[in-house]
Amino acid sequence: MLGLGLFLLLAIVLSSFFTVQTAEMAIITRFGRYVRAAAAGLNWKIPFIESVAGRMSLRVNQIALTMETKTKDNVFVTIPISVQTRVSAEKVFAAYYSLSDPEAQIRAYVEQVVLGHVPGMTLDAVFASQSSIAAAVKRELDVDMAAFGYEIVNVLVTDIVPDAKVKSAMNDINAAQREQVAAAARGEAEKILVVKKAEAEAESKALQGQGIANQRKAIIEGLRGSIEDFQRTLGDASAKEVMQLVLVTQYFDTLKSIGEQSKTNTLFISHAPAAVQNISDQILAGITAAEKLKG
């Protein structure tokens, strides 16, 4: 009997000790009445009088919620919201006894906040205000859930999901706007090419005209020099006679050059002396006019 008594005594003593895991607290009651909260480690309770009624985790818990509401422009949207909560170590009693279903209570508060904000905003504003919606939900929950021993660590609005037809229409609008911008860019590029091409052609024509002018100026200067040389050699020869002689010489040199080319195409030219006379008269008239302008 003594051995049995010792065994029962040892069992009672051992059963009065219990352990609590890290990031956890145990609720100790005495005949059903809350006495204290036991922290992590080895703890002791009065045998048969006190008991461990439950345990509360102090870790961050994430609650995933999905809210459905309508925007100001009559678009139904689904808003996934993640609420990260944690039990306050100083308010374990309130967290354990105040709420029978904390997740349902948090859901009700989130719905209240979302329904108070989103219906007054357009769809574009809702997309642009995800962070402000999350901040509003957190402010509301911080005040209301603190009384129940819960700390709101963070609230995340992870997405805005409009109706499938609305989403497709938004994609079409976005694609059309991008195509409009691309078309404008292509038109501007083509405009630049046309302008640059016109500027290049104008510059080319100007340079070509300048080259022709310089060429003709050089020809006139050469003819003038030839006339002056002839007049110095033959003092009684007039400028017109010298010009005719030079043109006749050039004329026959040209015919000779054409005849020396084996692949020259057939040319029909006036081969009468009057043709050379006409050319001579025109050149002399040009030189006379130039001299008058210079004077």
C-alpha positions as CSV (number, residue, x, y, z in Angstrom):
1,M,0.0,0.0,0.0
2,L,2.9,2.3,0.8
3,G,4.3,1.7,-2.7
4,L,0.9,2.4,-4.3
5,G,0.6,5.6,-2.3
6,L,4.0,6.8,-3.3
7,F,3.2,6.0,-6.9
8,L,0.0,8.0,-6.8
9,L,1.7,10.9,-5.0
10,L,4.4,10.9,-7.7
11,A,1.8,10.9,-10.4
12,I,0.0,13.8,-8.9
13,V,3.1,15.8,-8.5
14,L,4.2,15.1,-12.1
15,S,0.8,15.9,-13.5
16,S,0.9,19.3,-11.9
17,F,3.8,20.4,-14.2
18,F,3.2,21.2,-17.9
19,T,5.1,22.9,-20.7
20,V,4.2,25.6,-23.1
21,Q,5.8,25.9,-26.5
22,T,7.6,29.0,-27.8
23,A,5.2,31.7,-29.3
24,E,2.3,30.2,-27.4
25,M,0.4,30.9,-24.1
26,A,-1.7,28.6,-22.1
27,I,-5.0,29.5,-20.4
28,I,-5.2,28.3,-16.8
29,T,-8.6,28.1,-15.1
30,R,-9.6,27.1,-11.6
31,F,-12.9,25.3,-11.5
32,G,-13.7,26.9,-14.9
33,R,-12.8,30.4,-13.8
34,Y,-9.8,32.1,-15.6
35,V,-6.8,32.5,-13.3
36,R,-3.8,33.4,-15.4
37,A,-2.0,32.9,-18.7
38,A,1.1,30.7,-18.7
39,A,4.1,31.7,-20.8
40,A,6.4,29.5,-22.8
41,G,8.5,27.0,-20.8
42,L,7.9,24.7,-17.8
43,N,4.9,25.8,-15.7
44,W,3.0,24.5,-12.6
45,K,-0.7,24.2,-11.7
46,I,-2.5,23.0,-8.7
47,P,-3.5,19.3,-9.3
48,F,-7.2,18.6,-9.6
49,I,-8.0,22.3,-8.9
50,E,-6.4,24.1,-11.9
51,S,-6.4,23.0,-15.5
52,V,-5.2,24.1,-18.9
53,A,-8.4,25.3,-20.6
54,G,-6.7,26.1,-24.0
55,R,-3.7,27.4,-25.7
56,M,-3.3,30.6,-27.8
57,S,-0.7,31.0,-30.6
58,L,1.2,34.3,-30.7
59,R,2.3,33.8,-34.3
60,V,1.1,35.9,-37.1
61,N,-1.9,34.4,-38.7
62,Q,-3.1,35.3,-42.2
63,I,-6.8,35.4,-43.1
64,A,-7.6,35.4,-46.8
65,L,-10.9,37.2,-47.7
66,T,-12.6,37.8,-50.9
67,M,-14.9,40.9,-51.1
68,E,-17.4,41.5,-54.0
69,T,-18.8,44.9,-54.6
70,K,-19.8,47.5,-57.2
71,T,-18.0,50.6,-58.3
72,K,-19.3,54.1,-58.9
73,D,-19.5,53.3,-62.7
74,N,-21.6,50.2,-62.0
75,V,-18.8,47.6,-62.5
76,F,-18.8,44.6,-60.2
77,V,-15.4,43.8,-58.9
78,T,-13.9,41.0,-56.7
79,I,-11.2,42.2,-54.3
80,P,-9.0,39.6,-52.6
81,I,-7.8,40.9,-49.2
82,S,-5.2,39.3,-46.9
83,V,-5.4,40.3,-43.2
84,Q,-2.4,39.4,-41.0
85,T,-3.3,39.2,-37.3
86,R,-1.5,38.3,-34.1
87,V,-2.8,37.8,-30.5
88,S,-1.3,40.4,-28.1
89,A,0.5,38.6,-25.2
90,E,-0.9,41.2,-22.8
91,K,-4.5,40.5,-23.9
92,V,-4.7,36.8,-24.1
93,F,-7.8,36.7,-21.9
94,A,-9.7,39.0,-24.2
95,A,-8.5,37.1,-27.3
96,Y,-9.5,33.7,-25.9
97,Y,-12.9,34.6,-24.3
98,S,-14.2,37.7,-26.2
99,L,-14.7,36.2,-29.7
100,S,-16.1,32.9,-30.6
101,D,-15.2,33.2,-34.2
102,P,-12.4,35.9,-34.8
103,E,-12.2,35.3,-38.5
104,A,-15.9,36.0,-39.0
105,Q,-15.6,39.1,-36.9
106,I,-12.7,40.4,-39.0
107,R,-14.5,39.6,-42.2
108,A,-17.5,41.7,-41.1
109,Y,-15.2,44.7,-40.4
110,V,-13.4,44.3,-43.7
111,E,-16.8,44.2,-45.6
112,Q,-17.9,47.3,-43.8
113,V,-14.8,49.3,-44.8
114,V,-14.7,48.0,-48.4
115,L,-18.4,48.8,-48.9
116,G,-17.9,52.2,-47.5
117,H,-15.1,53.1,-49.9
118,V,-15.3,51.3,-53.2
119,P,-18.9,52.1,-54.3
120,G,-17.9,55.8,-54.3
121,M,-15.0,55.2,-56.6
122,T,-14.7,54.5,-60.4
123,L,-13.1,51.4,-61.6
124,D,-9.9,53.3,-62.6
125,A,-9.8,54.9,-59.2
126,V,-10.1,51.5,-57.5
127,F,-7.1,50.2,-59.4
128,A,-5.1,53.3,-58.5
129,S,-6.2,53.2,-54.8
130,Q,-5.3,49.6,-53.7
131,S,-2.9,50.8,-51.1
132,S,-5.4,53.4,-49.7
133,I,-8.1,50.8,-49.5
134,A,-5.7,48.5,-47.6
135,A,-4.7,51.4,-45.3
136,A,-8.4,52.2,-44.5
137,V,-9.1,48.6,-43.7
138,K,-6.1,48.4,-41.4
139,R,-7.1,51.6,-39.5
140,E,-10.6,50.4,-38.9
141,L,-9.4,46.9,-37.7
142,D,-6.7,48.4,-35.5
143,V,-9.2,50.3,-33.5
144,D,-11.9,47.6,-33.3
145,M,-9.8,44.4,-32.9
146,A,-7.5,45.9,-30.3
147,A,-10.3,45.7,-27.7
148,F,-10.5,41.9,-28.4
149,G,-6.8,41.3,-27.9
150,Y,-5.9,41.1,-31.6
151,E,-3.1,43.2,-33.3
152,I,-3.4,43.9,-37.0
153,V,0.1,43.4,-38.4
154,N,-0.8,44.3,-42.0
155,V,-3.6,44.4,-44.6
156,L,-2.9,43.6,-48.3
157,V,-5.2,44.2,-51.2
158,T,-3.6,41.7,-53.6
159,D,-5.7,42.3,-56.7
160,I,-8.7,44.0,-58.3
161,V,-10.6,41.5,-60.5
162,P,-13.4,43.1,-62.6
163,D,-16.0,41.1,-64.5
164,A,-14.6,39.1,-67.4
165,K,-16.4,41.1,-70.0
166,V,-15.3,44.4,-68.5
167,K,-11.7,43.1,-68.4
168,S,-11.9,42.2,-72.0
169,A,-13.3,45.6,-72.9
170,M,-10.5,47.3,-71.0
171,N,-7.9,45.3,-72.8
172,D,-9.5,46.3,-76.2
173,I,-9.5,49.9,-75.2
174,N,-5.8,49.7,-74.1
175,A,-4.9,48.0,-77.3
176,A,-6.7,50.6,-79.4
177,Q,-5.0,53.5,-77.6
178,R,-1.6,51.9,-78.1
179,E,-2.3,51.3,-81.8
180,Q,-3.3,55.0,-82.0
181,V,0.0,56.1,-80.5
182,A,1.9,53.7,-82.7
183,A,0.1,55.1,-85.8
184,A,0.9,58.6,-84.8
185,A,4.6,57.7,-84.3
186,R,4.7,56.0,-87.7
187,G,3.0,59.0,-89.4
188,E,5.5,61.4,-87.7
189,A,8.4,59.2,-88.9
190,E,7.1,59.2,-92.5
191,K,6.6,63.0,-92.3
192,I,10.2,63.4,-91.2
193,L,11.4,61.2,-94.1
194,V,9.4,63.2,-96.6
195,V,10.6,66.5,-95.3
196,K,14.2,65.3,-95.2
197,K,13.9,63.9,-98.8
198,A,12.5,67.2,-100.0
199,E,15.3,69.2,-98.3
200,A,17.9,66.9,-99.8
201,E,16.3,67.2,-103.3
202,A,16.2,71.0,-102.9
203,E,19.8,71.1,-101.8
204,S,20.8,68.8,-104.7
205,K,19.0,71.0,-107.2
206,A,20.7,74.1,-105.7
207,L,24.1,72.5,-106.0
208,Q,23.4,71.3,-109.5
209,G,22.3,74.8,-110.6
210,Q,25.4,76.3,-109.0
211,G,27.5,73.7,-110.8
212,I,25.9,74.5,-114.1
213,A,26.3,78.2,-113.5
214,N,30.0,77.8,-112.7
215,Q,30.4,75.6,-115.7
216,R,28.9,78.2,-118.0
217,K,30.9,80.9,-116.3
218,A,34.0,79.0,-117.0
219,I,33.1,78.5,-120.7
220,I,32.4,82.2,-121.1
221,E,35.7,83.1,-119.4
222,G,37.5,80.6,-121.7
223,L,35.8,82.0,-124.8
224,R,36.6,85.5,-123.7
225,G,40.3,84.6,-123.2
226,S,40.3,82.9,-126.7
227,I,38.9,86.0,-128.3
228,E,41.4,88.3,-126.6
229,D,44.3,86.1,-127.7
230,F,43.0,86.1,-131.3
231,Q,42.6,89.8,-131.3
232,R,46.1,90.3,-130.0
233,T,47.5,88.0,-132.7
234,L,45.1,89.3,-135.5
235,G,44.5,92.9,-134.7
236,D,41.9,93.4,-137.5
237,A,39.7,90.4,-136.4
238,S,36.4,91.3,-134.7
239,A,35.1,89.5,-131.7
240,K,32.2,88.1,-133.7
241,E,34.6,86.6,-136.3
242,V,36.8,85.1,-133.7
243,M,33.8,83.6,-131.9
244,Q,32.5,82.0,-135.1
245,L,36.0,80.5,-135.7
246,V,36.1,79.1,-132.2
247,L,32.6,77.7,-132.5
248,V,33.3,76.1,-135.9
249,T,36.4,74.5,-134.4
250,Q,34.4,73.2,-131.4
251,Y,31.7,72.0,-133.7
252,F,34.0,69.8,-135.7
253,D,35.9,68.6,-132.6
254,T,32.6,67.4,-131.3
255,L,31.7,65.5,-134.5
256,K,35.2,64.0,-134.5
257,S,34.7,62.8,-130.8
258,I,31.3,61.3,-131.6
259,G,32.7,59.4,-134.6
260,E,35.6,58.0,-132.6
261,Q,33.2,56.2,-130.3
262,S,32.3,52.7,-131.6
263,K,29.2,52.3,-129.4
264,T,27.9,55.8,-130.0
265,N,24.1,56.0,-130.8
266,T,22.9,57.6,-134.0
267,L,22.5,61.4,-133.6
268,F,20.6,63.7,-135.9
269,I,22.0,67.2,-135.8
270,S,21.8,70.2,-138.0
271,H,24.9,70.3,-140.2
272,A,24.4,73.6,-142.0
273,P,26.7,76.6,-141.4
274,A,23.6,78.6,-140.4
275,A,23.3,76.4,-137.3
276,V,26.8,77.4,-136.2
277,Q,25.9,81.0,-136.9
278,N,22.8,80.8,-134.7
279,I,24.8,79.4,-131.8
280,S,27.4,82.1,-132.3
281,D,24.8,84.9,-132.3
282,Q,23.3,83.5,-129.1
283,I,26.6,83.3,-127.2
284,L,27.6,86.8,-128.3
285,A,24.2,88.1,-127.1
286,G,24.8,86.5,-123.8
287,I,28.3,87.9,-123.4
288,T,27.0,91.4,-124.4
289,A,24.2,91.2,-121.9
290,A,26.6,90.1,-119.2
291,E,28.9,93.0,-119.9
292,K,26.1,95.5,-119.7
293,L,25.0,94.1,-116.3
294,K,28.6,94.2,-115.1
295,G,29.0,97.8,-116.2
